[in-house]
Amino acid sequence: MTTYSLFTDLEEPNFIQPHLQPLNLQLGQEKVYGFFMEIVNQKPPEEVLREFKRLFFDFLESGSLNTVPIIRKLLLANNEQEFRNTIKRCCYIIVNNWASKREYEYIQELINLLVNYDVICKKSIYTSLHVYKSWLENFVKSEDYQELKLFANRHDHKSKVHWANRYATYLLVAQSLDANNPKEQQEAAQQLSQQMKDNFKFELAMYIARSQSAASSNTRYVNPSILGDNVLRLIKTIIVKKGAFSYENLAHIFIKQTQDQTFKEFKESIRKYLFFSAKNLDFVKILNQQLTENLSNWKPECDEEILDKNLFLRSCNRLIDCLTTENGREPSQLFTLLLSQGHPLTLVILLLKIILICQNSRSHLEIRIAHLIRYYEKLPQDECKWVIHFLEIFNITFAIYAENIEYNLIKVQKNRQSSQGKLKMEAYHVFSQLRESIYK
C-alpha cells in the first residue's frame, strides 16, 4: 500500500488560488485520518511524532500555509471547531494504536508536543498565523485536552499528578460511552479503563494474600488503596455478610419476586430490598424516606403497568441519580448527606445492591461517579478527603462484589469472639478465587 501524502498537493490550483473551487473539508480531514491510520501501523513511533509535528506545528516557523493544505483550508473557513475535531481525532488514532502496543512513553511525548506548542509559536513572526495560535491555545486549555492527558498521566512518574487522576477509570468510562467522541477515543478509553480495573483487582488480591502470609515479602505487593493497613479490616467487613442473606442471594430473590409486579408494587419492593437489615438509625430513616418520596412521585402514570425491562432499568438509574448526582453537574442532596455524616460505606452498599439487581446500570453509575469527580476535582485534596474516602471504598467494594473474583472469609483461629459474642475479624482470613459471572 502506498502511504498517503499530506504534503505533495502544493501544485493543485485550489491551494495556490483559494478563490477557486475550495477543497472539500471533509475529504481533506479523511485524508489526514487515513494518513495517520496507515503510518501508525507501519512506521516507528518516532517517525509518527515527526509527521504529527510537521502537520500541526512546523509551518509556524516558515509562515507558509501552502505546505499544509488542510490547515490552510480550516483557517480560510475560520472553522475552529473542525480544527479541534481534526487534531483530536489524529491524537486518538495514534494513542489508540500505541496503547494497544503498550508504547506508553510515546503517548507522553505526543502530549509534550502539545504542551510545548507555545515554544514553537513564539518563533513565528507572521501575524496571519495568530488565529491558528489562538486555536492551539484554546485546545490545550479545553476539556478535550484534559481527557487526552488521562492516557499519559498514568505512566508519568516525573510530575505530580492531580488526585482525581487516581480515579481516571471512571473518567475514561464516560469518554468511552460519549457518542460525540471519535471512535478511536471511545475504543482507547474503554481499553485503558478495563486495564486499570483489571490491574486494581489483581493488585488487591495479591495484597490481601501477602498481608495475611508471614512468609510473603513485605515489599512484593503494595496496597492498591490509600486507606493504609485498615483496608484489610474493611474488606472483611464488606464480605462478612454471606450465606442465605448475602447481597447476591438477596438480589436474586428480589429479581424473582418482582417479575410480575405492577410498577407501584415494584417501587415499594425495591425500597424494602435496599433497606433490608439496615440498622434503624436516624440517618437511615431520613434516607429511606427521601428515596421513597423521590421514587413514588416519579412516573405515577405508569404505576398500574406491569413492570418491564425498560421501567426496571430506568428505575435503577433514577435511584443511582438520587444517590450521586441528579443533573450531572453537582452532587445530590443524599450524596452530600451521607458523606458529610460519615457514612460512605452505607452509600456504597446501596449502590452495590442496585447494580446486583441491574448490571446494565453499571455504566450509568460509573458515568455519575465521573461527574462527581469532575465536580470535586476543582478542590485541593485536603478539602475533599471525605469524597476520596468514598471513592476508595467504592473501588474496593465493587472489585469484591461486582467483578469476576470471589472473596470469602475462612476461619483460621478457634474461639475468637468478643465479649458480646461478635465475630473477631482477626480469627478470619480472606481468600479469593476466580468465579463465573453472576450476571445472566
C-alpha positions in Angstrom: 0.0 0.0 0.0 1.3 3.5 -0.9 1.3 5.8 2.1 -0.8 8.9 1.8 1.0 12.2 1.4 -0.3 15.3 3.0 2.5 17.5 1.7 2.6 16.9 -2.1 -0.5 18.6 -3.3 1.1 22.0 -3.5 0.7 22.4 -7.2 -3.1 22.0 -7.1 -4.7 25.3 -8.2 -7.2 25.0 -5.3 -4.3 25.6 -2.8 -2.5 28.2 -4.9 -5.6 30.2 -5.6 -8.1 30.0 -2.8 -10.7 31.9 -4.7 -11.2 28.9 -7.0 -13.3 25.9 -6.1 -12.3 25.0 -2.5 -11.2 21.6 -1.4 -14.0 19.7 0.3 -13.2 20.0 4.0 -14.5 16.5 5.0 -12.4 14.8 2.2 -9.4 16.7 3.5 -9.9 15.5 7.0 -10.5 11.9 5.9 -7.2 12.1 4.0 -5.4 13.2 7.2 -7.0 10.4 9.3 -6.2 7.8 6.7 -2.6 9.1 6.6 -2.1 8.6 10.4 -4.0 5.3 10.4 -1.5 4.0 7.9 1.7 5.3 9.2 1.0 4.5 12.9 0.7 0.8 11.8 3.7 0.9 9.5 6.2 3.4 10.9 8.1 3.6 14.2 6.7 6.0 16.8 9.5 8.5 16.3 8.5 9.0 12.7 4.8 9.2 13.6 5.7 12.0 16.0 7.7 13.8 13.4 4.8 13.7 10.9 2.3 14.9 13.6 4.7 17.8 14.4 5.2 18.5 10.7 1.4 18.7 10.1 0.4 20.8 13.1 3.4 22.9 14.1 6.4 23.1 11.7 4.8 25.6 9.3 4.6 28.1 12.1 8.3 28.7 11.7 8.2 29.3 8.0 4.8 31.0 8.0 3.9 29.2 4.8 0.5 27.6 4.8 1.0 26.3 1.3 2.7 23.2 2.8 -0.3 22.2 4.9 -3.5 22.2 2.7 -5.9 21.0 5.4 -4.8 23.6 8.0 -4.9 26.3 5.3 -8.5 25.3 4.4 -9.5 25.3 8.1 -8.1 28.8 8.5 -9.8 30.1 5.4 -13.1 28.7 6.6 -12.4 30.2 10.0 -13.6 26.9 11.5 -12.0 26.4 14.9 -14.4 23.5 15.9 -13.4 21.5 12.9 -9.7 22.2 13.6 -10.3 20.8 17.1 -12.1 17.8 15.8 -9.2 17.2 13.4 -6.3 17.4 15.8 -8.3 15.5 18.5 -9.1 12.5 16.2 -5.5 12.4 14.9 -4.3 12.2 18.5 -6.6 9.3 19.3 -5.8 7.4 16.2 -2.2 7.5 17.4 -2.9 6.9 21.1 -5.3 4.0 20.4 -2.6 2.2 18.4 0.3 2.9 20.8 -1.8 1.9 23.9 -2.6 -1.5 22.3 1.1 -2.0 21.8 1.9 -0.7 25.4 4.1 2.1 23.9 3.1 4.5 26.7 6.2 6.6 26.7 5.4 7.8 23.2 1.9 8.8 24.3 3.6 11.1 26.8 5.8 12.5 24.0 2.8 13.3 22.0 1.3 15.1 25.0 4.6 17.0 25.4 4.3 18.2 21.8 1.0 19.8 22.6 2.2 21.2 25.9 5.1 22.9 24.3 3.2 24.4 21.4 3.8 27.9 22.8 7.6 27.4 22.5 7.2 26.7 18.8 4.7 29.5 18.3 7.0 32.1 19.8 9.4 31.6 16.9 6.8 32.8 14.4 6.5 36.5 13.5 3.7 36.1 10.9 0.6 37.8 12.0 -1.5 35.7 9.6 -1.0 32.8 11.9 -2.2 34.4 15.1 -5.6 32.9 14.7 -4.1 29.4 14.5 -2.0 30.0 17.6 -5.2 31.0 19.5 -6.8 27.8 18.3 -3.9 25.7 19.7 -4.0 27.6 22.9 -7.8 27.1 23.3 -7.4 23.3 22.5 -4.7 22.9 25.2 -7.0 24.7 27.7 -10.0 22.6 26.8 -11.7 19.6 28.4 -10.7 17.6 25.2 -7.1 18.1 26.1 -7.6 17.2 29.7 -9.3 13.9 28.6 -6.3 13.2 26.3 -3.9 13.7 29.2 -5.5 10.8 31.1 -3.8 8.5 28.7 -0.4 9.8 29.6 -0.8 10.7 33.3 -1.0 7.0 34.3 2.6 6.5 33.1 4.0 9.8 34.0 6.1 9.3 37.2 8.1 12.5 37.0 5.4 15.1 37.7 2.8 15.3 40.5 -0.5 14.1 39.2 -3.8 15.6 40.4 -5.6 13.4 42.9 -8.6 12.9 40.6 -6.4 11.0 38.1 -6.2 8.2 40.6 -9.9 7.5 39.7 -9.3 8.0 35.9 -11.0 4.7 35.2 -14.4 6.4 35.7 -13.5 9.4 33.6 -12.4 7.0 30.9 -15.7 5.1 31.0 -17.5 8.4 30.5 -15.3 9.1 27.5 -15.9 5.6 26.0 -19.7 6.0 26.2 -19.9 9.5 24.8 -21.2 9.2 21.2 -19.8 12.7 20.5 -16.3 11.4 20.8 -14.4 9.9 17.8 -14.5 6.1 17.7 -10.8 6.0 18.3 -11.2 7.9 21.6 -14.0 5.6 22.7 -12.0 2.5 21.9 -8.9 3.8 23.6 -10.8 4.9 26.7 -12.6 1.6 27.0 -9.4 -0.4 26.7 -7.5 1.7 29.3 -10.4 1.8 31.7 -10.7 -2.0 31.7 -7.0 -2.4 32.0 -7.0 -0.2 35.1 -9.8 -2.1 36.6 -8.1 -5.4 36.0 -4.8 -4.1 37.5 -6.6 -2.9 40.6 -8.4 -6.3 41.0 -5.1 -8.1 40.7 -3.2 -5.8 43.0 -5.9 -6.0 45.6 -6.0 -9.8 45.5 -2.2 -10.0 45.7 -2.1 -7.5 48.6 -4.7 -9.5 50.6 -2.7 -12.7 50.1 0.6 -11.1 51.0 -0.7 -9.3 54.1 -2.0 -12.5 55.6 1.0 -14.6 55.0 4.1 -14.3 57.2 6.2 -16.0 54.5 5.4 -13.3 51.9 7.7 -10.4 51.2 6.5 -7.2 52.7 7.5 -5.3 49.6 6.5 -7.5 46.8 2.9 -6.3 46.5 1.7 -2.8 47.6 -1.6 -1.8 48.9 -3.6 -0.5 45.9 -5.8 1.7 48.1 -4.8 4.7 50.1 -6.6 3.5 53.2 -3.5 2.0 54.8 -3.4 -1.3 56.6 -7.0 -0.8 57.8 -8.1 -1.8 54.3 -8.0 -5.5 55.3 -10.4 -5.0 58.1 -12.7 -3.0 55.8 -12.6 -5.9 53.3 -13.6 -8.3 56.0 -16.4 -6.0 57.0 -17.6 -5.9 53.4 -17.6 -9.6 52.8 -18.7 -10.8 56.2 -22.3 -11.0 55.1 -22.5 -14.3 53.3 -24.8 -17.3 53.3 -28.6 -17.1 52.8 -28.6 -13.3 53.4 -25.7 -12.4 51.2 -26.1 -9.4 48.9 -26.0 -11.7 45.8 -28.7 -14.0 47.2 -31.0 -11.2 48.2 -30.6 -9.7 44.7 -31.6 -13.0 43.1 -34.6 -13.3 45.4 -35.7 -9.7 44.6 -35.5 -10.2 40.9 -37.7 -13.3 41.0 -40.2 -11.8 43.4 -40.7 -8.6 41.3 -41.2 -10.2 37.8 -44.9 -9.8 37.6 -45.4 -6.8 39.8 -47.0 -3.5 38.9 -44.7 -0.6 38.8 -46.3 0.8 42.0 -45.7 -2.6 43.8 -42.1 -2.6 42.5 -41.4 0.8 44.0 -42.3 -0.5 47.4 -40.4 -3.8 46.9 -37.2 -2.1 45.9 -37.4 0.2 49.0 -37.6 -2.8 51.2 -34.8 -4.5 49.3 -32.4 -1.6 49.7 -33.0 -1.2 53.4 -33.3 -4.9 54.3 -31.4 -5.5 57.6 -30.3 -1.8 57.7 -29.9 -0.5 61.2 -32.8 1.7 62.4 -30.7 4.8 62.8 -32.0 8.3 62.3 -30.0 9.0 59.1 -31.2 5.7 57.7 -34.8 6.7 58.3 -34.2 10.1 56.6 -32.5 8.3 53.6 -35.3 5.8 53.4 -38.0 8.5 53.4 -36.3 10.7 50.8 -35.7 7.8 48.4 -39.2 6.6 48.9 -40.7 10.0 48.1 -38.5 10.5 45.1 -39.3 7.2 43.5 -43.0 7.1 44.4 -43.5 10.5 42.8 -41.7 9.5 39.7 -43.7 8.5 36.7 -47.0 8.0 38.6 -48.8 7.5 35.2 -47.0 4.1 34.9 -48.0 2.8 38.4 -50.6 0.3 37.2 -48.4 -1.0 34.4 -46.7 -4.4 34.7 -43.0 -3.9 35.3 -40.9 -4.4 32.2 -37.2 -4.3 31.5 -37.3 -0.7 30.4 -39.0 0.5 33.6 -36.7 -1.6 35.7 -33.6 -0.1 34.2 -34.9 3.4 34.3 -35.9 3.0 38.0 -32.4 1.7 38.9 -30.8 4.6 37.1 -33.2 7.0 38.8 -32.1 5.7 42.2 -28.4 6.0 41.3 -29.1 9.6 40.3 -30.7 10.3 43.7 -27.7 8.8 45.5 -25.0 10.5 43.4 -25.9 13.4 41.1 -29.2 14.2 39.5 -28.1 16.7 36.9 -24.5 15.5 36.2 -23.1 18.9 37.5 -23.3 18.8 41.3 -23.8 16.2 44.0 -27.3 15.2 45.1 -28.7 16.1 48.5 -28.5 12.5 49.6 -24.9 12.1 48.5 -23.8 15.1 50.5 -25.9 14.0 53.5 -24.4 10.5 53.7 -20.8 11.6 53.2 -20.9 14.6 55.4 -22.3 12.5 58.3 -19.5 9.9 57.8 -21.5 7.0 56.1 -19.6 6.3 52.8 -19.9 2.5 53.3 -23.7 2.8 53.6 -23.9 4.7 50.4 -21.6 2.3 48.6 -23.6 -0.7 49.7 -26.8 0.9 48.5 -25.2 1.5 45.1 -23.9 -2.1 45.1 -27.4 -3.5 45.8 -28.7 -1.6 42.8 -26.0 -3.0 40.5 -26.5 -6.5 41.7 -30.1 -6.5 40.5 -29.4 -4.5 37.4 -25.9 -4.9 35.9 -27.0 -2.8 32.9 -27.0 0.2 35.2 -23.2 -0.2 35.9 -22.2 2.1 33.1 -24.7 4.7 34.2 -23.3 4.6 37.7 -19.7 4.9 36.6 -20.6 7.9 34.4 -22.3 9.5 37.5 -19.1 8.8 39.5 -17.1 10.6 36.8 -19.5 13.6 37.0 -18.8 13.7 40.8 -15.0 13.5 40.2 -15.2 16.4 37.7 -17.2 18.4 40.3 -14.8 17.9 43.2 -11.5 18.0 41.2 -11.6 21.8 41.4 -10.8 21.4 45.1 -7.4 20.5 46.6 -7.1 17.1 48.1 -7.2 18.3 51.7 -10.7 19.8 51.1 -12.3 16.7 49.8 -10.9 13.8 51.8 -14.4 12.5 52.5 -15.1 12.2 48.8 -11.8 10.4 48.2 -12.6 8.1 51.1 -15.9 7.2 49.4 -14.1 6.6 46.1 -11.6 4.2 47.8 -14.4 2.2 49.5 -16.3 2.2 46.2 -13.3 0.8 44.3 -12.7 -2.0 46.9 -16.4 -2.9 47.2 -17.0 -3.2 43.5 -13.8 -5.1 43.0 -15.0 -7.6 45.6 -18.7 -8.0 44.6 -19.2 -6.8 41.0 -16.3 -8.4 39.3 -15.1 -12.0 38.4 -13.2 -12.7 41.7 -15.0 -14.2 44.6 -13.9 -13.4 48.1 -14.7 -15.4 51.2 -13.8 -15.4 54.9 -12.3 -18.6 56.2 -11.9 -19.1 60.0 -8.3 -19.9 60.9 -8.4 -19.5 64.7 -10.9 -21.1 67.1 -12.8 -19.5 69.9 -12.0 -15.9 68.8 -15.1 -13.9 69.8 -15.6 -10.6 71.6 -17.2 -10.4 75.0 -20.5 -9.6 73.2 -20.3 -12.7 71.1 -19.5 -10.8 67.9 -17.2 -12.0 65.2 -13.5 -11.2 65.8 -12.0 -10.3 62.4 -8.5 -11.4 63.4 -9.8 -15.0 63.6 -10.6 -15.0 59.9 -8.5 -14.8 56.7 -9.7 -13.5 53.3 -9.4 -15.9 50.4 -10.1 -15.1 46.7 -10.7 -17.2 43.6 -12.0 -16.7 40.1 -15.7 -17.3 39.6 -18.2 -17.3 36.8 -20.1 -14.1 36.3 -23.2 -13.9 38.5 -25.0 -11.9 35.8 -27.0 -13.7 33.1 
